[in-house]
C-alpha cells in the first residue's frame, strides 16, 4: 500500500483513477476478502464483517482527511475513499 501512496504522491491528480484501478485488487482485498490476513497496524478488527470494514474504512479515511495538512495528500485520501466506497457491495 505504501507503494501505491508513493505513486499517487508523485503523479498528477488526473492520474489518480487509473493508478487506483491498476491497484484495485490490493486496495480492495482487506475489505472484500473475509479471509484476508490483516497486518498488526490494520484499521480492521478480527471478526468484522464486510459492512463493518467498509464503515470503519470510511470513518478512518474521513478522519485522516480532516487531520492532514498537505492539500495533495488530502486529495489522494479523498480519491482513495471515493474509489473504495464506489465499489461497496
ZIBEL-V580510 format. One record per backbone hydrogen bond with DSSP energy under -1.0 kcal/mol. CO is the residue of the C=O (numbers start at 0). NH is the residue of the N-H. E is the energy in kcal/mol with one decimal. If there is no record, write none. Layout:
# ZIBEL-V580510
CO&NH&E + CO&NH&E
This chain:
# ZIBEL-V580510
0&4&-2.3 + 1&5&-2.5 + 2&6&-2.4 + 3&7&-2.5 + 4&8&-2.5 + 5&9&-1.4 + 7&10&-1.2 + 11&14&-2.3 + 12&15&-1.3 + 14&18&-2.1 + 15&19&-2.8 + 16&20&-2.5 + 17&21&-2.2 + 18&22&-1.3 + 20&23&-1.4 + 22&26&-2.4 + 23&27&-3.0 + 24&28&-1.7 + 27&30&-1.1 + 27&31&-2.5 + 28&32&-2.7 + 32&35&-1.8 + 38&41&-1.6 + 44&47&-1.8 + 48&52&-2.2 + 49&53&-2.3 + 50&54&-2.3 + 51&55&-2.5 + 52&56&-2.8 + 53&57&-2.5 + 54&58&-2.3 + 55&59&-2.7 + 56&60&-2.7 + 57&61&-2.4 + 58&62&-1.9 + 59&63&-2.4 + 60&64&-2.6 + 61&65&-1.9 + 62&66&-1.6 + 63&67&-1.6 + 69&73&-2.2 + 70&74&-2.2 + 71&75&-2.0 + 72&76&-2.8 + 73&77&-2.3 + 74&78&-2.3 + 75&79&-2.6 + 76&80&-2.6 + 77&81&-2.8 + 78&82&-2.3 + 79&83&-2.8 + 80&84&-2.7 + 81&85&-1.6 + 83&86&-1.6 + 84&87&-1.2
